[in-house]
Amino acid sequence: MAAVLGDVASAVLKAAAGDGQGQPPAGQEGAPASNESMLKQSAHPTTLLFHVGFKLGALFVYLFGGLISSSFVFSFVLVVLLLAFDFWTVKNVSGRLLVGLRWWNEVREDGTNEWRFESREDTSRIADVDSRVFWLTLWTWPLIWGFFTVQTFFSFNYGWMLCTLVALALSGANLYGYIKCSRAAKDRVSTLASSVASNMLSRGLASQFGGGGSTAPAGGANNV
């Protein structure tokens, strides 16, 4: 279990420190990336720490809760609290600051649900390391908790399986929400680009035909 936690933490830090192809950032060739350099590259280092910290904290207590307390109830509640903190942070804070996205679900008066999405128009201020860490952890954590759910099921440890199901539901909800939000943002950009291109084409055609109709014949009229 300790090896699993160590591998997960190392994978997150390595992916964050690289440039997406396993290479160190520009200007740092030949030098191993450190946690300090990763935080320096981040536009929101505090948010990035909490984004990863709550996840690692919940996983740590789940794996080593027996070292903290012999009470199953205490460890269970602590894990669920960390999971709840992580869910709220990812949904309302880190998604908005690290990748410029935010989602929520509203219940209408008739009982139906409506998905609402927000996306930042100017993405130039989003740091590459923030985006990589956000999406890497967003995809990885449901897989990790899914693995532990299967493990607890076959080991007949149904008490902890309930905890892993809560973790899987919360992490899966954020993953699903941000996938829909990202697609909605891309569709909006595509629609806006198509609208701008269509307007420019219409204006160009109108200018060309309108200008051609008002042009006087070359040479003018000859007097008889």
C-alpha positions as CSV (number, residue, x, y, z in Angstrom):
1,M,0.0,0.0,0.0
2,A,2.8,2.4,0.8
3,A,4.3,1.7,-2.6
4,V,1.0,2.5,-4.3
5,L,0.8,5.9,-2.5
6,G,4.4,6.7,-3.3
7,D,3.9,5.9,-6.9
8,V,0.8,8.0,-7.2
9,A,2.5,11.0,-5.6
10,S,5.6,10.6,-7.8
11,A,3.5,10.4,-10.9
12,V,1.6,13.6,-10.1
13,L,4.8,15.5,-9.4
14,K,6.6,14.2,-12.4
15,A,3.8,15.0,-14.7
16,A,3.5,18.5,-13.3
17,A,7.1,19.3,-13.5
18,G,7.5,18.1,-17.1
19,D,6.4,19.8,-20.3
20,G,3.9,17.1,-21.3
21,Q,6.5,15.0,-23.1
22,G,8.5,14.0,-20.1
23,Q,11.0,16.8,-20.5
24,P,12.0,19.5,-18.0
25,P,10.6,23.1,-18.6
26,A,12.4,25.4,-21.0
27,G,15.6,26.8,-19.5
28,Q,15.9,24.0,-17.0
29,E,17.4,21.2,-19.2
30,G,19.8,18.9,-17.4
31,A,18.4,19.7,-14.0
32,P,15.8,17.6,-12.2
33,A,12.5,19.3,-11.6
34,S,11.7,19.9,-8.0
35,N,8.5,20.6,-6.0
36,E,9.7,24.2,-5.6
37,S,10.1,24.7,-9.3
38,M,6.7,23.2,-9.9
39,L,5.1,25.7,-7.5
40,K,7.0,28.6,-9.0
41,Q,5.6,27.7,-12.4
42,S,2.1,27.6,-11.0
43,A,-0.1,30.7,-11.3
44,H,-1.9,29.6,-8.1
45,P,0.5,27.6,-6.0
46,T,-1.7,27.6,-2.8
47,T,-4.7,26.3,-4.8
48,L,-2.6,23.7,-6.4
49,L,-1.4,22.5,-3.0
50,F,-4.9,22.1,-1.6
51,H,-6.1,20.5,-4.9
52,V,-3.5,17.7,-4.5
53,G,-3.3,17.8,-0.7
54,F,-6.9,16.8,0.1
55,K,-6.7,13.9,-2.3
56,L,-3.4,12.6,-0.9
57,G,-4.7,13.2,2.6
58,A,-7.8,11.1,2.1
59,L,-5.8,8.3,0.4
60,F,-3.2,8.4,3.2
61,V,-5.8,8.1,6.0
62,Y,-7.5,5.3,4.0
63,L,-4.3,3.3,3.7
64,F,-2.7,4.1,7.1
65,G,-5.6,5.1,9.3
66,G,-4.8,2.3,11.6
67,L,-1.6,4.0,12.5
68,I,-3.5,7.2,13.5
69,S,-6.3,5.5,15.5
70,S,-7.6,2.0,16.1
71,S,-11.1,3.2,15.7
72,F,-12.7,2.4,12.3
73,V,-15.4,5.0,12.8
74,F,-12.8,7.8,13.4
75,S,-10.8,6.8,10.3
76,F,-13.9,6.4,8.2
77,V,-15.2,9.9,9.2
78,L,-11.9,11.5,8.6
79,V,-11.6,10.1,5.1
80,V,-15.1,11.2,4.2
81,L,-14.4,14.7,5.5
82,L,-11.3,15.0,3.4
83,L,-13.2,13.7,0.4
84,A,-15.9,16.3,1.0
85,F,-13.3,19.1,1.3
86,D,-11.6,17.9,-1.9
87,F,-15.0,17.7,-3.8
88,W,-15.9,21.2,-2.8
89,T,-12.4,22.6,-3.5
90,V,-12.2,21.1,-7.0
91,K,-15.8,22.0,-7.9
92,N,-15.8,25.6,-6.7
93,V,-12.1,26.8,-6.4
94,S,-9.4,24.9,-8.2
95,G,-11.3,24.3,-11.4
96,R,-12.1,28.0,-11.7
97,L,-8.5,29.1,-10.9
98,L,-6.4,26.3,-12.5
99,V,-8.2,25.7,-15.8
100,G,-10.8,28.5,-15.9
101,L,-13.9,26.2,-15.7
102,R,-16.7,25.8,-13.3
103,W,-19.9,23.6,-13.3
104,W,-22.9,23.3,-11.1
105,N,-26.3,21.6,-11.2
106,E,-29.5,23.4,-10.5
107,V,-32.8,21.8,-9.5
108,R,-35.8,23.4,-11.2
109,E,-39.2,23.9,-9.6
110,D,-40.6,20.9,-11.6
111,G,-37.9,18.7,-10.1
112,T,-35.7,18.4,-13.2
113,N,-31.9,19.1,-13.2
114,E,-30.2,21.7,-15.3
115,W,-26.4,21.7,-15.9
116,R,-24.8,25.1,-15.8
117,F,-21.3,25.8,-17.0
118,E,-18.8,28.7,-16.8
119,S,-15.6,29.1,-18.7
120,R,-12.9,31.8,-18.8
121,E,-12.7,33.5,-22.2
122,D,-9.0,34.5,-21.7
123,T,-7.0,31.3,-21.2
124,S,-3.6,32.9,-21.6
125,R,-3.2,33.3,-17.9
126,I,-3.7,29.6,-17.2
127,A,-0.4,28.0,-16.3
128,D,0.5,24.8,-18.1
129,V,1.5,23.1,-14.9
130,D,-1.8,23.9,-13.3
131,S,-3.7,22.5,-16.2
132,R,-1.7,19.3,-16.3
133,V,-2.0,18.6,-12.6
134,F,-5.7,19.4,-12.6
135,W,-6.6,17.0,-15.4
136,L,-4.1,14.3,-14.4
137,T,-5.5,14.1,-10.8
138,L,-9.1,14.5,-12.1
139,W,-8.7,11.4,-14.3
140,T,-6.5,9.4,-11.9
141,W,-8.4,9.5,-8.7
142,P,-11.6,7.8,-9.9
143,L,-9.4,5.0,-11.2
144,I,-7.6,4.7,-7.9
145,W,-10.8,4.6,-5.8
146,G,-12.4,2.2,-8.3
147,F,-9.5,-0.1,-7.8
148,F,-9.9,0.0,-4.0
149,T,-13.6,-0.5,-4.4
150,V,-13.0,-3.8,-6.3
151,Q,-10.4,-4.8,-3.8
152,T,-12.6,-4.3,-0.8
153,F,-15.4,-6.1,-2.5
154,F,-13.4,-9.3,-3.1
155,S,-11.9,-9.1,0.4
156,F,-15.4,-8.8,1.9
157,N,-14.4,-5.6,3.7
158,Y,-17.8,-3.9,3.1
159,G,-17.2,-1.2,5.7
160,W,-14.3,0.3,3.8
161,M,-16.1,-0.5,0.5
162,L,-18.7,2.0,1.5
163,C,-16.0,4.6,2.0
164,T,-14.4,3.8,-1.4
165,L,-17.9,4.1,-3.0
166,V,-18.3,7.6,-1.5
167,A,-14.8,8.5,-2.8
168,L,-15.6,7.1,-6.3
169,A,-19.0,8.9,-6.5
170,L,-17.5,12.3,-5.5
171,S,-14.4,12.1,-7.7
172,G,-16.5,10.7,-10.6
173,A,-19.0,13.5,-10.3
174,N,-16.3,16.1,-10.6
175,L,-14.8,14.3,-13.6
176,Y,-18.1,14.0,-15.3
177,G,-19.0,17.7,-14.6
178,Y,-15.7,19.0,-15.9
179,I,-15.8,16.9,-19.0
180,K,-19.2,18.3,-19.9
181,C,-18.0,21.8,-19.0
182,S,-14.9,21.5,-21.1
183,R,-16.9,20.3,-24.1
184,A,-19.4,23.1,-23.6
185,A,-16.6,25.6,-23.6
186,K,-15.1,24.2,-26.8
187,D,-18.5,24.2,-28.5
188,R,-19.0,27.8,-27.5
189,V,-15.6,28.8,-28.9
190,S,-16.4,26.9,-32.1
191,T,-19.8,28.5,-32.5
192,L,-18.3,32.0,-31.9
193,A,-15.5,31.4,-34.5
194,S,-18.1,30.2,-37.0
195,S,-20.3,33.2,-36.4
196,V,-17.3,35.6,-36.8
197,A,-16.2,33.9,-40.0
198,S,-19.7,34.0,-41.4
199,N,-20.1,37.7,-40.6
200,M,-16.8,38.6,-42.2
201,L,-17.7,36.6,-45.3
202,S,-21.1,38.3,-45.6
203,R,-19.6,41.7,-45.2
204,G,-16.9,40.9,-47.8
205,L,-19.5,39.8,-50.3
206,A,-21.7,42.8,-49.6
207,S,-18.8,45.2,-50.0
208,Q,-17.7,43.5,-53.3
209,F,-21.0,43.5,-55.0
210,G,-22.2,46.8,-53.6
211,G,-19.0,48.5,-54.7
212,G,-19.2,47.0,-58.2
213,G,-22.7,48.2,-58.7
214,S,-21.8,51.8,-58.0
215,T,-18.7,52.0,-60.2
216,A,-19.0,54.4,-63.1
217,P,-18.2,53.0,-66.6
218,A,-14.6,53.6,-67.7
219,G,-14.0,56.5,-70.1
220,G,-17.3,58.3,-69.4
221,A,-19.9,59.4,-72.0
222,N,-18.9,60.9,-75.5
223,N,-20.5,64.0,-76.7
224,V,-22.0,63.9,-80.3
